[in-house]
Amino acid sequence: MRQFIAETEPDKNGLLFVEGKKFHYLTSVLRLEPGDMIYVRLPSGTLQKMTVCKTDSAAKKITLQVAGDSAGLAESGNRALPVSQNPGKKIFLFQFVAKPPKMELILRQAVECGVSDFIPVNGFFCQKGNVESAVKKTGSREERWQRIVTEARQQSGSPVETCIHGVMTVEEAVDFWKNECRENSMAIVLYEQTSRTVSLKKAVGDSCSAQELENVGLFVGAEGGISPEEIDFLCSNNIMPVHFKTNILRCETAALYGIAALQSQLENE
């Protein structure tokens, strides 16, 4: 189900005004016209049905209105009714920096799958130019990756507001994980070798009951994989290496495969 990601809440009259690039998305991509209905994801996280009231091509402005009962908006703020969607357990994807096009593909797919946090990691085998690109893309003035997040959420209907973090070293990534997720958490790293690895089922089972898990970390290597020293460091911090008995996977395939397998395992527990 497609949705539109709004940057502001409707006003006291239930009206939402959209301008600029988002106007182009609504009118040129979705081809909305007055009278059309659309689902809008509000900053509060609720999903609201809204109708198109007016489009002004000259001003590049479109007006949306809350569909249904709008009485009492002045007193209670937004009366948008939340749709019953549970984003589930929070998944943190620690992606070792790959080539820019691959990073964008991984980010887009991660957002569509409902990953809550996307953390680029500068590993031993990561290329310098790729890392520099990732640092720039996660900078405060860079909007490209954030646009990818918005477009992916709008296309997939994900209720999860994926957060992009700055590039971290392996040590910084582990510290972030340990500080962010202290309880009811588990983390795994995908490893192409079989030594010291466990199955995903065993990794989930050895951590705690899947029903009790709140945060799950997934570390995925770049084109060159992850160095043995980095694997040792991750293992020493209770991040379990997991090997999938499949063909050799490219990093962009491994990330998507890992997220899907992890979600499937968690849901089946």
N, C-alpha and C positions, 0 to 999 in steps of 0.2 A: 504494500500500500504506500503510495507516494504521500509526502507531507511537505509543508512549507515551514521552514525554520524562521520564526519571528525573533527580532532583536528586542522588541518592547512588548509590554502587555497592552491590551485594548484600553481605551480611555473610559471615563465614567459612563459614556453613552454606548459602550460596546463597539467602538470603531477603532480600526487599526489602519494606519496610513503607511504605505510602502512606497519607497522612492529609489532612484538610482539603479544599480545593477540588479537588485532584487525585483524591481519593476520589470526589467527586461526578462528575467527568468519567468515571472508569472504570465507575462503577456506574449512573449516570443517563444519560450520553450514549452510551457504548459498551455499556451494559447487560451487563457481565461478571458471570458467576456462577462459583462454585467449579467447577474442572475445565476452564474455558475457557482457550484459548491466546492469547497476545498477544505482539507484537514490542515490545521495550523498547530505546530508544536510551539507553545509559548515558553518564555524564559523560566516560568515556574515548573516546567516539565509536563504540564497537562496538554492533552490533545483536544483541540476545540474545532468543531464544525463552524465554518464561516462562509458567508456568501459574498460575492463580488458586487459591490454597490455601484462603483463608478471607476472608469479609467480615463486618465487625462494624458494623452500622448505628448502634448506640447510641454507639459510640466513634468512628464515622466513620473506620474504619481497614480497609484491605484488605492482605492478605499475598500476595505473589507469590514464586514459587520458580523458580530456574533449571531449565529443562527439559533432561534428558539427564544426562550424567555430571557430578556435582558433587564427585567425590573430589579431594582435594588443594587445596580452596579455602583451607584454613587456611594452607598453605605458600605458595601462589602467588598468593593474593588472588583476584580474579575470573577465572574460567576461561571467561568469555563469548567465544564465537567470533565474530570480526568477519565481517560479510557483505561480499563483494567488491563494493564500491561506490566508484567514484572520483569525488569531487566535482568534479574537473576544475580549470580555471583559476579563480583567485579574481577575482570581479567586484565592484567597488566602485561603488555607485550614489550619485552626488552629486545629490540631488533638491532643486531649489529649492523652498522651502516654499510649499505650496498650502493650500487650505482644509482644515480638520481631517478631514472625512470622506474627502476625496480622498487625503490623506496616509496614512490608515489603509488604504485600499484599495491604494495603491501599495506600502506596506510589506508587506501580506499577499501580494500577487502576487510581489513581489521575493523573499520568503522561499520561496514555493512553487517559484520558478525556480532557487533555489540561490544567490542573491546572498550574498556573504560579509560585506559591510559596507554599512550604510545610513547615509549622511551627509546630514542636512538642511542646506541652504545658504540663507543670508539674502541674497537678491539685490536689485537695485535695484527691480524690479517686484513684490516680495513685499509683501503687506499686513501692516501692523504687528500687527494682532490675530492673524493666522495665525502669525506668527513667535513671538509671545508664547505661543501655545498649544503650538507645537512645543518651545519652551524648557522649558515646564512638563512636557510629555510625556516629554522626555528627562532629566528631573531624577532624582536618586537615589531619591526617595521615590515616584515615579510608576511604576506597574506596568502600566498599560493597554497600552502599545506592546509591552512584553515579553511580555504574555499573548498578544497577536496573533502574535508570533513563535512562541511555543510551540504555539499552536493550529494555525498554518499548517504547522509542521514535522510535527506529529502527523497532520494530514490528508493531507499530501503525501508523507510519508516521507523528507523531505530529510535527508541526512546532514550538511549544512552548518549549523553553529551561527552563524546570522546575528548580527552585532554591531551594535548601534545606538549611534551616536556623538552627542555634543551638537551643537547648531546652530553652524555656522561661517559666517564671512563668506566671500566668494569668495576673497579672498587667503589666509585661513586654510585653506580647502579645498585650494587649489593647493599650499600649503606641506606640508600633511598628505600629499597624494598624492606629492609629490616626495621626502619623507622616508621614507614607508612603502614606496614601490615605486621603487627606484632602477635596478634592472636587469631586463631581460626583461619590460618593461612597455610599455603603450601606453594612451592615453586619448583619448576622443572627446567632442564635445559635439554634441547634436542641435540643429539650427538651422533655423528655418522659412524663412529666406531662402536663395537659391541662390548668392549672391556669395561667392566664396572657399571654397566647400564642395567636398568630394570625396565619392565614393561610399564606402560602407562597405568594399567589396572592396579599393579602392585604399588606404584608411586602414590596413587590416590588412596589406596587402602591403607598404606603404611603411615599416612599423614594423620588422618582422623576421619571421622565419618563425613562423607561427602555432603550430607545434609547440614553439617555444622560449619562447613567451609564458607567463608565470606569473601576471601580474596585469594586469587590464584595468579601466580607469576609464570610467564613463559619466556624463556631466553632462546633466541634463534640466531644462528650465525649468519655471516655475510657470504659472499661468493667463495671465499677461501676457508669458510668454516670457523671453528673456534680452536685456539691453540691448546695443546695439552696442559700447559701451565695455567691457562684461564679455566679449564675444566677442573683442575685440581683446586683452584681458589674457590670456584663456585661450590664444589662438593664440600669443601671445608666449612662452608657457610650454609649447609643443609639444603642446598639446591640440588635436587636429584637428577642425574643424567638419564635420559630416556632414549632408547633406540627403537625406531619403527622398522619392522621387517618388510620393507618395501623396496622399490627401485631407488637409485640415488636421486634425491630431490633437489631441485634448484632452490635457492634461498626464498624466492617469492612463493614457490609452491609449498615449501616446508612450513612457512608461517601460516598459510591458510589451512594446510592439512593439520598442523598442530592445534590450531584454534578449534577446528571442527571436531577433531578426535577428543580433545579435552572437554569440550562442551557435551559431546555425546556420552563420554564416560561419567561426567558429573551428573548428568540427567538420569542415567541408568542406575546410579547407586541408590 
